[in-house]
């Protein structure tokens, strides 16, 4: 039995019937890291993790330019409830030397909506001190979001890991431009929509993101409405080429772990599951996730094997005639909106379409 299949398998079958068949010309790829230096360790352990990343990530990505001359992107979603000035200073150093960006991650439970607003506001203030957050066309700070424990909008429906319903609108009003939490399968917080980029309308029943309207270049959307959240999902499906005990197909959910490292074989599966925008289906969007601060995953993300993967991925894309675009969460969102607005050609031209580079990168 597939874990949490009641939450997502029917949506997966519906997506299989309706998925676009157009050849892919552009692959937009981002890695969203639930980056938790303090996970099961103390301050010294967290600092050691930061220094390990600073020492190894630059050498892994050096010379691995995509079609736009950009290096592999790794967006660090830092848990704002764990703010520590010294650790964030080290994260800023890492982001500066690698050209990566920092966005908002949050674990919470038991707050009222007003208390949660205060937590988010304080976290944003702290990240702004480092110039991390991007700005929109009006110069206002905005942010991308990943929910801790996958429990977006009280997805467990019993308060565990969240407890606040109407959370999508709360985040939107705080400045959130996109949520990138999903997929969470085989965890029970997995929503019913699969392999989609879509707008979900916030409501007070919980799990607002179970339903939504897919991005489309062919019809008007309500992307500026504050009760509509943009959800950017990663790949989710059955991988027939990866079987437990050589027999039972495993789930592909875009998670990069020590037991399931990135590979070109997996990249082909990601591409087959990638969300696309209706009317601009030649652009494919692959959002991966990981918990990169943990030592067990560092062994695959910061290793010679990771460098070999990037080399092999670039070769595969070139031979397949696909433009590979490494993107931050912000850049992927911008390219998605460009697709929604009917832009065509080279997807990499639209990295800064709406949301601009964060201040700390603009000053380097």
ABEGO torsion letter per residue (X at the ends): XBBGAAAAAAAAAAAAAABBABBBABBBBBBBBBBBAABGBBAAAAAAAAAAAAAAAAAAABGBBBAAGBBBBBBBBBBAAABBAAAAAAAAAAAAAAGBBBBBBBBBBGBBAAAAAAAAAAAAAAAAAAGABBBBAAGBBBBBBBBBGGABGGAAGAGBGBGBBGAAAAAAAAGBABBAAOBAOABAABBABBGBBBBBBBBAAEGAAABBBBBBAABBBAAABAABBBBBBBBBBBBAABBBGGABBBBBAGBBBAABBBBAAAAAAAAAABBBBBGAAABBBBBBBBBAABAAAAAAAABAAAAAAAAAAAAAAAAAGBBBBBBBAAAAAAAAAAAAAGBBEBAAAAAAAABBBBAAAAAX
